[in-house]
Amino acid sequence: MPKMKTHKSAVKRYKVTATGKIMRRQAGIGHLLQNKSGSRKRKIFKMITISGSHFKLISKELPYKKYAR
C-alpha cells in the first residue's frame, strides 16, 4: 500500500498539542489593526482549539499527527 500524504497547507496552519488537540490562529489579525481596540487584539492574537465538528476533517489532512516539542 502507498503511504498517505500530509496536506502541506494544513501542517502550516495547525499545531497539535501533546494531548492531541489541534490549535489554530484566529481570523482578523492580518490587517486593519489600527482601528481595533487593544483588548480585542489581545484576544485575537491567541491560538484557540478547533471546534469538534472540524476535528475529523482536519485530522484527515494530518494523518501523521505529532505534537511540536
Secondary structure, 3 states (H helix, E strand, C coil): CCCCCCCHHHHHHEEECCCCCEEECCCCCCCCCCCCCHHHHHHHCCCEECCHHHHHHHHHHCCCCCCCC
